[in-house]
Amino acid sequence: MKFYNRLKRSYDKQINGRGLAIFRMFYCLILLCEISQIFYFRHLIFDKIPYIELSEIEFGIPIGIWLISVLFLFFGLFTRFFSVLNYIMGLILIGSINTYEYHVFYAYMGINFLFMFMPISQCLSLDRLINKLKYSNTTFQYNPPQNISQLYYFIPVLSGLALVYFDSVFWKLGSPMWYNGLGVWEPSSLPMIVHTNTSWLLNNEILVKFLGYLTLVFEAVFLFVFFRKKWRVPLLIIGLGLHLGILVTFPIPWFALIACSIYILMIPVSFWDKVFKRNMKTSKLEVFYDTECPLCVRTKITVNHLSNSGRIKFLTVQYDGVENKYLQDKTEEQLLTDIHSVDKKGNVYFGVNTYIQIMRQIWYLYPLSLILRTPGIFHLANAVYSYVAKNRTKERCTDENCGYDPPSIPDDSKFKLLHNLTLKDLKFKLLHLYIVMAIVLQGILIYHSYLSENIQQALGFNDSKVDVVLEKSVSLVDKVSKTLLGVTHHVVFTDKIHFDGYDHVVAVAYIRKDGSEKLLPIIDDNGSPSKYIYSFNWVKWTFRVNGINVDQNKLEKGVRDFTAFWAHKNGVSLVDAKFKIKVKKIESSSVWKDNHLEIQMNKPWIDGGYVEWKNDQYYPSIKEIEKL
C-alpha cells in the first residue's frame, strides 16, 4: 500500500514536460544512428551469404520505414501513429536479428513500448505547434499545457536503468571477476574488447578496483533510491560517469549513449526551467507583421515556437511600425503587403530576406538560411513567397469571422468511465500495472543468474525436478518479455562466459595480387576492434564468431560472411580472392597485473591459415585456433 500511495503521489504531481521532450529527441537521435548502422550492414546481418545468397526479402524497405518513423518521433510530428509504427517495426526487425543481437536491442524495445503511452509530444514538438495553429486566430493565441505527470519521468528510468542494474548485480555477485574488484580492469585489459587504450587508468590498481566496487554498489542500490530527490543528482553524476567510461573504452557507443539519454530524465526540472528562461535581454532581429492577417499571425506563432532564445521580437505594423525610424519611409501598403524586419545594425529586410534573417537567428535553421541565399533557389523561393503574399486572405477580423472559443483542457479526473472510475484513475491503474508487472518479471528472471545458481548448488537444489521446471518456466517468460517489453537477463561483462580463458585475437587480411596485405576493418594491428566492429558487429565477431573456446565451424562461417561483405563494398571480385587469417595469442588474467593491456597489444601476429573465394564459392583453410 505504501508503494501504491507513493506512485499515486508521483502521478498526481504535475511538472514541466520539457525534460521528457529533450529525452525523446536525444533518444531518437541515438536510435537513428543504430538503425542507420543496421541499414548499412543489412546484407551482412540478413543475407545467408552477403550479396551472394540474398535474404528472402529486401530489408532495406522495412528498415527505411523504421528510420522514417523515428525521424517523425524526433520532431514530435504525428507522434501517436509513429510511436506505434516505431514499436511494430522494432519488433519485426529486432525479432529477425539472431546472432547479431546485443543487449541494447531490448532497451530499445522497452522504451519504444513506453513511447506509445507517454506524453512525449507535450513539449518541443511539431504536434504542439499544430495544436497552436489549429486553435489560434488573430484575436486569440492558444498555448497548450506543458505540464505532465512526474511519474512519466520515472518509468523509463525504471525500465531502462533500474531493473537492468538490479538484474545485472545478481550476475556480477556470482562472478569472481566482480567480487574480487576486477570488473572494470579485466574487460578493459584485453585488446579485442576495447577500442581505446586506457592503460593510464588500468595501471592504477587501487583506483580501478575502487571503480569496480563502486559499480557494484551503485547498481545494487539504484532501484531503491533513484526516485528520491536528494539521491538524484549523485546518482546522475555516477551513472553518467559509468556510461561515458563505457563509451570511451568499449566499441558499443549506442548502448552507452542510450543510457546517457535516459539519465536526462534525472536532471532536475528546475535546470530546464532556467535554461529555457534565459532569454536575451535585447533582440537581434525585430520583425514587423500585420496583426489582422491570419497568415502573418501564423508565421509569428510558428517562429516563436521554433525559437525560444529571445533573439527574434515580433512587433505589429499597426502600432509599432510607424514609430520605427528605419521603416518611416515605408507606406502602409508596403508594410501590410510584405513582412519586414530590422536587425541590430538598422538593416531593413522584407519578403524572403526576412525569412532568411529569421533562420539565421535560429541555430538549427541556419543551414537553411544559407541554402535560401543560393542563386536559383532564392529566386524560386521569392516567386513562391510573392504568389502566397498576393493570394493570402486579406479579410479583416470581425466578431463574426473571428469569434472563437478556445478548446477546454480536458480534465481526466472528471471524465467518468464507470461509477467511481475516472479516466485519470484508469491511466494510473494501467501505469501501476505496468510497473508491478515489469518488476515481477525481472524478479522471476533473476532465478536464472550466477548468484541464484550458487545458492541453489549450496542448498543441493540445483538440477532437481523442481529446478528443471522452474528453469523452463523462466526461459519461457524471458522469451516473451524480452521481445515485447525489453525485460530480460542482463549478463553483461562477466568472466565465466566472456573473458576467462579468452587467449586469442583473430584478424583477417586481404592478399592483393602483388602479394601485399591489407587488414580488413575488423581487427586492427593492435588486436583492437576496427571500424566494422562496433555495436552488434562487435558482439557478433568477438563472442559468436570467436569466443572463449573457438568453434571452428562458426569461425569459418563468420569469416565467410565478413569477407564477402567487405569484398562487395570495396569492389573486390570473389571470382578469385584470397584472405589470410592472422592470430595474436594473448593472455587473459583473473588477477591484476601492471601494464597488462599494452603487453597483449604488443604480442606478435602468427599465421592462422587462409580462406579462398573462387567463382563466388568459399574454401576455408583455417588452422585450429585453440591448438596454436
Secondary structure as a PSIPRED ss2 file (coil, helix, strand):
# PSIPRED VFORMAT (PSIPRED V4.0)

   1 M C   1.000  0.000  0.000
   2 K H   0.000  1.000  0.000
   3 F H   0.000  1.000  0.000
   4 Y H   0.000  1.000  0.000
   5 N H   0.000  1.000  0.000
   6 R H   0.000  1.000  0.000
   7 L H   0.000  1.000  0.000
   8 K H   0.000  1.000  0.000
   9 R H   0.000  1.000  0.000
  10 S H   0.000  1.000  0.000
  11 Y H   0.000  1.000  0.000
  12 D H   0.000  1.000  0.000
  13 K C   1.000  0.000  0.000
  14 Q E   0.000  0.000  1.000
  15 I E   0.000  0.000  1.000
  16 N E   0.000  0.000  1.000
  17 G C   1.000  0.000  0.000
  18 R H   0.000  1.000  0.000
  19 G H   0.000  1.000  0.000
  20 L H   0.000  1.000  0.000
  21 A H   0.000  1.000  0.000
  22 I H   0.000  1.000  0.000
  23 F H   0.000  1.000  0.000
  24 R H   0.000  1.000  0.000
  25 M H   0.000  1.000  0.000
  26 F H   0.000  1.000  0.000
  27 Y H   0.000  1.000  0.000
  28 C H   0.000  1.000  0.000
  29 L H   0.000  1.000  0.000
  30 I H   0.000  1.000  0.000
  31 L H   0.000  1.000  0.000
  32 L H   0.000  1.000  0.000
  33 C H   0.000  1.000  0.000
  34 E H   0.000  1.000  0.000
  35 I H   0.000  1.000  0.000
  36 S H   0.000  1.000  0.000
  37 Q H   0.000  1.000  0.000
  38 I H   0.000  1.000  0.000
  39 F H   0.000  1.000  0.000
  40 Y H   0.000  1.000  0.000
  41 F C   1.000  0.000  0.000
  42 R H   0.000  1.000  0.000
  43 H H   0.000  1.000  0.000
  44 L H   0.000  1.000  0.000
  45 I H   0.000  1.000  0.000
  46 F H   0.000  1.000  0.000
  47 D C   1.000  0.000  0.000
  48 K C   1.000  0.000  0.000
  49 I E   0.000  0.000  1.000
  50 P C   1.000  0.000  0.000
  51 Y C   1.000  0.000  0.000
  52 I C   1.000  0.000  0.000
  53 E E   0.000  0.000  1.000
  54 L C   1.000  0.000  0.000
  55 S C   1.000  0.000  0.000
  56 E C   1.000  0.000  0.000
  57 I C   1.000  0.000  0.000
  58 E C   1.000  0.000  0.000
  59 F C   1.000  0.000  0.000
  60 G H   0.000  1.000  0.000
  61 I H   0.000  1.000  0.000
  62 P H   0.000  1.000  0.000
  63 I H   0.000  1.000  0.000
  64 G H   0.000  1.000  0.000
  65 I H   0.000  1.000  0.000
  66 W H   0.000  1.000  0.000
  67 L H   0.000  1.000  0.000
  68 I H   0.000  1.000  0.000
  69 S H   0.000  1.000  0.000
  70 V H   0.000  1.000  0.000
  71 L H   0.000  1.000  0.000
  72 F H   0.000  1.000  0.000
  73 L H   0.000  1.000  0.000
  74 F H   0.000  1.000  0.000
  75 F H   0.000  1.000  0.000
  76 G C   1.000  0.000  0.000
  77 L C   1.000  0.000  0.000
  78 F C   1.000  0.000  0.000
  79 T H   0.000  1.000  0.000
  80 R H   0.000  1.000  0.000
  81 F H   0.000  1.000  0.000
  82 F H   0.000  1.000  0.000
  83 S H   0.000  1.000  0.000
  84 V H   0.000  1.000  0.000
  85 L H   0.000  1.000  0.000
  86 N H   0.000  1.000  0.000
  87 Y H   0.000  1.000  0.000
  88 I H   0.000  1.000  0.000
  89 M H   0.000  1.000  0.000
  90 G H   0.000  1.000  0.000
  91 L H   0.000  1.000  0.000
  92 I H   0.000  1.000  0.000
  93 L H   0.000  1.000  0.000
  94 I H   0.000  1.000  0.000
  95 G H   0.000  1.000  0.000
  96 S H   0.000  1.000  0.000
  97 I C   1.000  0.000  0.000
  98 N C   1.000  0.000  0.000
  99 T C   1.000  0.000  0.000
 100 Y C   1.000  0.000  0.000
 101 E C   1.000  0.000  0.000
 102 Y C   1.000  0.000  0.000
 103 H C   1.000  0.000  0.000
 104 V H   0.000  1.000  0.000
 105 F H   0.000  1.000  0.000
 106 Y H   0.000  1.000  0.000
 107 A H   0.000  1.000  0.000
 108 Y H   0.000  1.000  0.000
 109 M H   0.000  1.000  0.000
 110 G H   0.000  1.000  0.000
 111 I H   0.000  1.000  0.000
 112 N H   0.000  1.000  0.000
 113 F H   0.000  1.000  0.000
 114 L H   0.000  1.000  0.000
 115 F H   0.000  1.000  0.000
 116 M C   1.000  0.000  0.000
 117 F C   1.000  0.000  0.000
 118 M C   1.000  0.000  0.000
 119 P C   1.000  0.000  0.000
 120 I C   1.000  0.000  0.000
 121 S C   1.000  0.000  0.000
 122 Q C   1.000  0.000  0.000
 123 C C   1.000  0.000  0.000
 124 L C   1.000  0.000  0.000
 125 S C   1.000  0.000  0.000
 126 L H   0.000  1.000  0.000
 127 D H   0.000  1.000  0.000
 128 R H   0.000  1.000  0.000
 129 L H   0.000  1.000  0.000
 130 I H   0.000  1.000  0.000
 131 N H   0.000  1.000  0.000
 132 K H   0.000  1.000  0.000
 133 L H   0.000  1.000  0.000
 134 K H   0.000  1.000  0.000
 135 Y C   1.000  0.000  0.000
 136 S C   1.000  0.000  0.000
 137 N C   1.000  0.000  0.000
 138 T C   1.000  0.000  0.000
 139 T C   1.000  0.000  0.000
 140 F C   1.000  0.000  0.000
 141 Q C   1.000  0.000  0.000
 142 Y C   1.000  0.000  0.000
 143 N C   1.000  0.000  0.000
 144 P C   1.000  0.000  0.000
 145 P C   1.000  0.000  0.000
 146 Q C   1.000  0.000  0.000
 147 N E   0.000  0.000  1.000
 148 I E   0.000  0.000  1.000
 149 S E   0.000  0.000  1.000
 150 Q C   1.000  0.000  0.000
 151 L H   0.000  1.000  0.000
 152 Y H   0.000  1.000  0.000
 153 Y H   0.000  1.000  0.000
 154 F H   0.000  1.000  0.000
 155 I H   0.000  1.000  0.000
 156 P H   0.000  1.000  0.000
 157 V H   0.000  1.000  0.000
 158 L H   0.000  1.000  0.000
 159 S H   0.000  1.000  0.000
 160 G H   0.000  1.000  0.000
 161 L H   0.000  1.000  0.000
 162 A H   0.000  1.000  0.000
 163 L H   0.000  1.000  0.000
 164 V H   0.000  1.000  0.000
 165 Y H   0.000  1.000  0.000
 166 F H   0.000  1.000  0.000
 167 D H   0.000  1.000  0.000
 168 S H   0.000  1.000  0.000
 169 V H   0.000  1.000  0.000
 170 F H   0.000  1.000  0.000
 171 W H   0.000  1.000  0.000
 172 K H   0.000  1.000  0.000
 173 L C   1.000  0.000  0.000
 174 G C   1.000  0.000  0.000
 175 S C   1.000  0.000  0.000
 176 P H   0.000  1.000  0.000
 177 M H   0.000  1.000  0.000
 178 W H   0.000  1.000  0.000
 179 Y H   0.000  1.000  0.000
 180 N C   1.000  0.000  0.000
 181 G C   1.000  0.000  0.000
 182 L C   1.000  0.000  0.000
 183 G C   1.000  0.000  0.000
 184 V C   1.000  0.000  0.000
 185 W H   0.000  1.000  0.000
 186 E H   0.000  1.000  0.000
 187 P H   0.000  1.000  0.000
 188 S H   0.000  1.000  0.000
 189 S C   1.000  0.000  0.000
 190 L C   1.000  0.000  0.000
 191 P C   1.000  0.000  0.000
 192 M C   1.000  0.000  0.000
 193 I C   1.000  0.000  0.000
 194 V C   1.000  0.000  0.000
 195 H C   1.000  0.000  0.000
 196 T C   1.000  0.000  0.000
 197 N C   1.000  0.000  0.000
 198 T C   1.000  0.000  0.000
 199 S H   0.000  1.000  0.000
 200 W H   0.000  1.000  0.000
 201 L H   0.000  1.000  0.000
 202 L H   0.000  1.000  0.000
 203 N C   1.000  0.000  0.000
 204 N C   1.000  0.000  0.000
 205 E H   0.000  1.000  0.000
 206 I H   0.000  1.000  0.000
 207 L H   0.000  1.000  0.000
 208 V H   0.000  1.000  0.000
 209 K H   0.000  1.000  0.000
 210 F H   0.000  1.000  0.000
 211 L H   0.000  1.000  0.000
 212 G H   0.000  1.000  0.000
 213 Y H   0.000  1.000  0.000
 214 L H   0.000  1.000  0.000
 215 T H   0.000  1.000  0.000
 216 L H   0.000  1.000  0.000
 217 V H   0.000  1.000  0.000
 218 F H   0.000  1.000  0.000
 219 E H   0.000  1.000  0.000
 220 A H   0.000  1.000  0.000
 221 V H   0.000  1.000  0.000
 222 F H   0.000  1.000  0.000
 223 L H   0.000  1.000  0.000
 224 F H   0.000  1.000  0.000
 225 V H   0.000  1.000  0.000
 226 F C   1.000  0.000  0.000
 227 F C   1.000  0.000  0.000
 228 R C   1.000  0.000  0.000
 229 K H   0.000  1.000  0.000
 230 K H   0.000  1.000  0.000
 231 W H   0.000  1.000  0.000
 232 R H   0.000  1.000  0.000
 233 V H   0.000  1.000  0.000
 234 P H   0.000  1.000  0.000
 235 L H   0.000  1.000  0.000
 236 L H   0.000  1.000  0.000
 237 I H   0.000  1.000  0.000
 238 I H   0.000  1.000  0.000
 239 G H   0.000  1.000  0.000
 240 L H   0.000  1.000  0.000
 241 G H   0.000  1.000  0.000
 242 L H   0.000  1.000  0.000
 243 H H   0.000  1.000  0.000
 244 L H   0.000  1.000  0.000
 245 G H   0.000  1.000  0.000
 246 I H   0.000  1.000  0.000
 247 L H   0.000  1.000  0.000
 248 V H   0.000  1.000  0.000
 249 T H   0.000  1.000  0.000
 250 F C   1.000  0.000  0.000
 251 P C   1.000  0.000  0.000
 252 I C   1.000  0.000  0.000
 253 P H   0.000  1.000  0.000
 254 W H   0.000  1.000  0.000
 255 F H   0.000  1.000  0.000
 256 A H   0.000  1.000  0.000
 257 L H   0.000  1.000  0.000
 258 I H   0.000  1.000  0.000
 259 A H   0.000  1.000  0.000
 260 C H   0.000  1.000  0.000
 261 S H   0.000  1.000  0.000
 262 I H   0.000  1.000  0.000
 263 Y H   0.000  1.000  0.000
 264 I H   0.000  1.000  0.000
 265 L H   0.000  1.000  0.000
 266 M H   0.000  1.000  0.000
 267 I C   1.000  0.000  0.000
 268 P C   1.000  0.000  0.000
 269 V H   0.000  1.000  0.000
 270 S H   0.000  1.000  0.000
 271 F H   0.000  1.000  0.000
 272 W H   0.000  1.000  0.000
 273 D H   0.000  1.000  0.000
 274 K H   0.000  1.000  0.000
 275 V H   0.000  1.000  0.000
 276 F H   0.000  1.000  0.000
 277 K H   0.000  1.000  0.000
 278 R C   1.000  0.000  0.000
 279 N C   1.000  0.000  0.000
 280 M C   1.000  0.000  0.000
 281 K C   1.000  0.000  0.000
 282 T C   1.000  0.000  0.000
 283 S C   1.000  0.000  0.000
 284 K C   1.000  0.000  0.000
 285 L E   0.000  0.000  1.000
 286 E E   0.000  0.000  1.000
 287 V E   0.000  0.000  1.000
 288 F E   0.000  0.000  1.000
 289 Y E   0.000  0.000  1.000
 290 D C   1.000  0.000  0.000
 291 T C   1.000  0.000  0.000
 292 E C   1.000  0.000  0.000
 293 C C   1.000  0.000  0.000
 294 P H   0.000  1.000  0.000
 295 L H   0.000  1.000  0.000
 296 C H   0.000  1.000  0.000
 297 V H   0.000  1.000  0.000
 298 R H   0.000  1.000  0.000
 299 T H   0.000  1.000  0.000
 300 K H   0.000  1.000  0.000
 301 I H   0.000  1.000  0.000
 302 T H   0.000  1.000  0.000
 303 V H   0.000  1.000  0.000
 304 N H   0.000  1.000  0.000
 305 H H   0.000  1.000  0.000
 306 L H   0.000  1.000  0.000
 307 S C   1.000  0.000  0.000
 308 N C   1.000  0.000  0.000
 309 S C   1.000  0.000  0.000
 310 G C   1.000  0.000  0.000
 311 R C   1.000  0.000  0.000
 312 I E   0.000  0.000  1.000
 313 K E   0.000  0.000  1.000
 314 F E   0.000  0.000  1.000
 315 L E   0.000  0.000  1.000
 316 T E   0.000  0.000  1.000
 317 V C   1.000  0.000  0.000
 318 Q C   1.000  0.000  0.000
 319 Y C   1.000  0.000  0.000
 320 D C   1.000  0.000  0.000
 321 G H   0.000  1.000  0.000
 322 V H   0.000  1.000  0.000
 323 E H   0.000  1.000  0.000
 324 N C   1.000  0.000  0.000
 325 K C   1.000  0.000  0.000
 326 Y C   1.000  0.000  0.000
 327 L C   1.000  0.000  0.000
 328 Q C   1.000  0.000  0.000
 329 D C   1.000  0.000  0.000
 330 K C   1.000  0.000  0.000
 331 T C   1.000  0.000  0.000
 332 E H   0.000  1.000  0.000
 333 E H   0.000  1.000  0.000
 334 Q H   0.000  1.000  0.000
 335 L H   0.000  1.000  0.000
 336 L H   0.000  1.000  0.000
 337 T H   0.000  1.000  0.000
 338 D C   1.000  0.000  0.000
 339 I C   1.000  0.000  0.000
 340 H E   0.000  0.000  1.000
 341 S E   0.000  0.000  1.000
 342 V E   0.000  0.000  1.000
 343 D E   0.000  0.000  1.000
 344 K C   1.000  0.000  0.000
 345 K C   1.000  0.000  0.000
 346 G C   1.000  0.000  0.000
 347 N C   1.000  0.000  0.000
 348 V E   0.000  0.000  1.000
 349 Y E   0.000  0.000  1.000
 350 F E   0.000  0.000  1.000
 351 G C   1.000  0.000  0.000
 352 V H   0.000  1.000  0.000
 353 N H   0.000  1.000  0.000
 354 T H   0.000  1.000  0.000
 355 Y H   0.000  1.000  0.000
 356 I H   0.000  1.000  0.000
 357 Q H   0.000  1.000  0.000
 358 I H   0.000  1.000  0.000
 359 M H   0.000  1.000  0.000
 360 R H   0.000  1.000  0.000
 361 Q H   0.000  1.000  0.000
 362 I C   1.000  0.000  0.000
 363 W H   0.000  1.000  0.000
 364 Y H   0.000  1.000  0.000
 365 L H   0.000  1.000  0.000
 366 Y H   0.000  1.000  0.000
 367 P H   0.000  1.000  0.000
 368 L H   0.000  1.000  0.000
 369 S H   0.000  1.000  0.000
 370 L H   0.000  1.000  0.000
 371 I H   0.000  1.000  0.000
 372 L H   0.000  1.000  0.000
 373 R H   0.000  1.000  0.000
 374 T C   1.000  0.000  0.000
 375 P C   1.000  0.000  0.000
 376 G C   1.000  0.000  0.000
 377 I H   0.000  1.000  0.000
 378 F H   0.000  1.000  0.000
 379 H H   0.000  1.000  0.000
 380 L H   0.000  1.000  0.000
 381 A H   0.000  1.000  0.000
 382 N H   0.000  1.000  0.000
 383 A H   0.000  1.000  0.000
 384 V H   0.000  1.000  0.000
 385 Y H   0.000  1.000  0.000
 386 S H   0.000  1.000  0.000
 387 Y H   0.000  1.000  0.000
 388 V H   0.000  1.000  0.000
 389 A H   0.000  1.000  0.000
 390 K H   0.000  1.000  0.000
 391 N H   0.000  1.000  0.000
 392 R C   1.000  0.000  0.000
 393 T C   1.000  0.000  0.000
 394 K C   1.000  0.000  0.000
 395 E C   1.000  0.000  0.000
 396 R C   1.000  0.000  0.000
 397 C C   1.000  0.000  0.000
 398 T C   1.000  0.000  0.000
 399 D H   0.000  1.000  0.000
 400 E H   0.000  1.000  0.000
 401 N H   0.000  1.000  0.000
 402 C H   0.000  1.000  0.000
 403 G C   1.000  0.000  0.000
 404 Y C   1.000  0.000  0.000
 405 D C   1.000  0.000  0.000
 406 P C   1.000  0.000  0.000
 407 P C   1.000  0.000  0.000
 408 S C   1.000  0.000  0.000
 409 I C   1.000  0.000  0.000
 410 P C   1.000  0.000  0.000
 411 D C   1.000  0.000  0.000
 412 D C   1.000  0.000  0.000
 413 S C   1.000  0.000  0.000
 414 K C   1.000  0.000  0.000
 415 F C   1.000  0.000  0.000
 416 K E   0.000  0.000  1.000
 417 L C   1.000  0.000  0.000
 418 L C   1.000  0.000  0.000
 419 H C   1.000  0.000  0.000
 420 N C   1.000  0.000  0.000
 421 L C   1.000  0.000  0.000
 422 T E   0.000  0.000  1.000
 423 L H   0.000  1.000  0.000
 424 K H   0.000  1.000  0.000
 425 D H   0.000  1.000  0.000
 426 L H   0.000  1.000  0.000
 427 K H   0.000  1.000  0.000
 428 F H   0.000  1.000  0.000
 429 K H   0.000  1.000  0.000
 430 L H   0.000  1.000  0.000
 431 L H   0.000  1.000  0.000
 432 H H   0.000  1.000  0.000
 433 L H   0.000  1.000  0.000
 434 Y H   0.000  1.000  0.000
 435 I H   0.000  1.000  0.000
 436 V H   0.000  1.000  0.000
 437 M H   0.000  1.000  0.000
 438 A H   0.000  1.000  0.000
 439 I H   0.000  1.000  0.000
 440 V H   0.000  1.000  0.000
 441 L H   0.000  1.000  0.000
 442 Q H   0.000  1.000  0.000
 443 G H   0.000  1.000  0.000
 444 I H   0.000  1.000  0.000
 445 L H   0.000  1.000  0.000
 446 I C   1.000  0.000  0.000
 447 Y C   1.000  0.000  0.000
 448 H C   1.000  0.000  0.000
 449 S C   1.000  0.000  0.000
 450 Y H   0.000  1.000  0.000
 451 L H   0.000  1.000  0.000
 452 S H   0.000  1.000  0.000
 453 E H   0.000  1.000  0.000
 454 N H   0.000  1.000  0.000
 455 I H   0.000  1.000  0.000
 456 Q H   0.000  1.000  0.000
 457 Q H   0.000  1.000  0.000
 458 A H   0.000  1.000  0.000
 459 L H   0.000  1.000  0.000
 460 G C   1.000  0.000  0.000
 461 F C   1.000  0.000  0.000
 462 N C   1.000  0.000  0.000
 463 D C   1.000  0.000  0.000
 464 S C   1.000  0.000  0.000
 465 K H   0.000  1.000  0.000
 466 V H   0.000  1.000  0.000
 467 D H   0.000  1.000  0.000
 468 V H   0.000  1.000  0.000
 469 V H   0.000  1.000  0.000
 470 L H   0.000  1.000  0.000
 471 E H   0.000  1.000  0.000
 472 K H   0.000  1.000  0.000
 473 S H   0.000  1.000  0.000
 474 V H   0.000  1.000  0.000
 475 S H   0.000  1.000  0.000
 476 L H   0.000  1.000  0.000
 477 V H   0.000  1.000  0.000
 478 D H   0.000  1.000  0.000
 479 K H   0.000  1.000  0.000
 480 V H   0.000  1.000  0.000
 481 S H   0.000  1.000  0.000
 482 K H   0.000  1.000  0.000
 483 T H   0.000  1.000  0.000
 484 L H   0.000  1.000  0.000
 485 L C   1.000  0.000  0.000
 486 G C   1.000  0.000  0.000
 487 V C   1.000  0.000  0.000
 488 T C   1.000  0.000  0.000
 489 H C   1.000  0.000  0.000
 490 H C   1.000  0.000  0.000
 491 V C   1.000  0.000  0.000
 492 V C   1.000  0.000  0.000
 493 F C   1.000  0.000  0.000
 494 T C   1.000  0.000  0.000
 495 D H   0.000  1.000  0.000
 496 K H   0.000  1.000  0.000
 497 I H   0.000  1.000  0.000
 498 H H   0.000  1.000  0.000
 499 F H   0.000  1.000  0.000
 500 D C   1.000  0.000  0.000
 501 G C   1.000  0.000  0.000
 502 Y C   1.000  0.000  0.000
 503 D C   1.000  0.000  0.000
 504 H E   0.000  0.000  1.000
 505 V E   0.000  0.000  1.000
 506 V E   0.000  0.000  1.000
 507 A E   0.000  0.000  1.000
 508 V E   0.000  0.000  1.000
 509 A E   0.000  0.000  1.000
 510 Y E   0.000  0.000  1.000
 511 I E   0.000  0.000  1.000
 512 R C   1.000  0.000  0.000
 513 K C   1.000  0.000  0.000
 514 D C   1.000  0.000  0.000
 515 G C   1.000  0.000  0.000
 516 S C   1.000  0.000  0.000
 517 E E   0.000  0.000  1.000
 518 K E   0.000  0.000  1.000
 519 L E   0.000  0.000  1.000
 520 L C   1.000  0.000  0.000
 521 P C   1.000  0.000  0.000
 522 I C   1.000  0.000  0.000
 523 I E   0.000  0.000  1.000
 524 D C   1.000  0.000  0.000
 525 D C   1.000  0.000  0.000
 526 N C   1.000  0.000  0.000
 527 G C   1.000  0.000  0.000
 528 S C   1.000  0.000  0.000
 529 P E   0.000  0.000  1.000
 530 S C   1.000  0.000  0.000
 531 K C   1.000  0.000  0.000
 532 Y C   1.000  0.000  0.000
 533 I C   1.000  0.000  0.000
 534 Y C   1.000  0.000  0.000
 535 S C   1.000  0.000  0.000
 536 F H   0.000  1.000  0.000
 537 N H   0.000  1.000  0.000
 538 W H   0.000  1.000  0.000
 539 V H   0.000  1.000  0.000
 540 K H   0.000  1.000  0.000
 541 W H   0.000  1.000  0.000
 542 T H   0.000  1.000  0.000
 543 F H   0.000  1.000  0.000
 544 R H   0.000  1.000  0.000
 545 V H   0.000  1.000  0.000
 546 N C   1.000  0.000  0.000
 547 G C   1.000  0.000  0.000
 548 I C   1.000  0.000  0.000
 549 N C   1.000  0.000  0.000
 550 V C   1.000  0.000  0.000
 551 D C   1.000  0.000  0.000
 552 Q H   0.000  1.000  0.000
 553 N H   0.000  1.000  0.000
 554 K H   0.000  1.000  0.000
 555 L H   0.000  1.000  0.000
 556 E H   0.000  1.000  0.000
 557 K H   0.000  1.000  0.000
 558 G H   0.000  1.000  0.000
 559 V H   0.000  1.000  0.000
 560 R H   0.000  1.000  0.000
 561 D H   0.000  1.000  0.000
 562 F H   0.000  1.000  0.000
 563 T H   0.000  1.000  0.000
 564 A H   0.000  1.000  0.000
 565 F H   0.000  1.000  0.000
 566 W H   0.000  1.000  0.000
 567 A H   0.000  1.000  0.000
 568 H H   0.000  1.000  0.000
 569 K H   0.000  1.000  0.000
 570 N C   1.000  0.000  0.000
 571 G C   1.000  0.000  0.000
 572 V C   1.000  0.000  0.000
 573 S C   1.000  0.000  0.000
 574 L C   1.000  0.000  0.000
 575 V C   1.000  0.000  0.000
 576 D E   0.000  0.000  1.000
 577 A E   0.000  0.000  1.000
 578 K E   0.000  0.000  1.000
 579 F E   0.000  0.000  1.000
 580 K E   0.000  0.000  1.000
 581 I E   0.000  0.000  1.000
 582 K E   0.000  0.000  1.000
 583 V E   0.000  0.000  1.000
 584 K E   0.000  0.000  1.000
 585 K E   0.000  0.000  1.000
 586 I C   1.000  0.000  0.000
 587 E C   1.000  0.000  0.000
 588 S C   1.000  0.000  0.000
 589 S C   1.000  0.000  0.000
 590 S C   1.000  0.000  0.000
 591 V C   1.000  0.000  0.000
 592 W C   1.000  0.000  0.000
 593 K C   1.000  0.000  0.000
 594 D C   1.000  0.000  0.000
 595 N C   1.000  0.000  0.000
 596 H H   0.000  1.000  0.000
 597 L H   0.000  1.000  0.000
 598 E H   0.000  1.000  0.000
 599 I H   0.000  1.000  0.000
 600 Q H   0.000  1.000  0.000
 601 M H   0.000  1.000  0.000
 602 N C   1.000  0.000  0.000
 603 K C   1.000  0.000  0.000
 604 P C   1.000  0.000  0.000
 605 W E   0.000  0.000  1.000
 606 I E   0.000  0.000  1.000
 607 D E   0.000  0.000  1.000
 608 G E   0.000  0.000  1.000
 609 G E   0.000  0.000  1.000
 610 Y E   0.000  0.000  1.000
 611 V E   0.000  0.000  1.000
 612 E E   0.000  0.000  1.000
 613 W E   0.000  0.000  1.000
 614 K E   0.000  0.000  1.000
 615 N C   1.000  0.000  0.000
 616 D C   1.000  0.000  0.000
 617 Q E   0.000  0.000  1.000
 618 Y E   0.000  0.000  1.000
 619 Y E   0.000  0.000  1.000
 620 P E   0.000  0.000  1.000
 621 S E   0.000  0.000  1.000
 622 I E   0.000  0.000  1.000
 623 K C   1.000  0.000  0.000
 624 E C   1.000  0.000  0.000
 625 I H   0.000  1.000  0.000
 626 E H   0.000  1.000  0.000
 627 K H   0.000  1.000  0.000
 628 L C   1.000  0.000  0.000
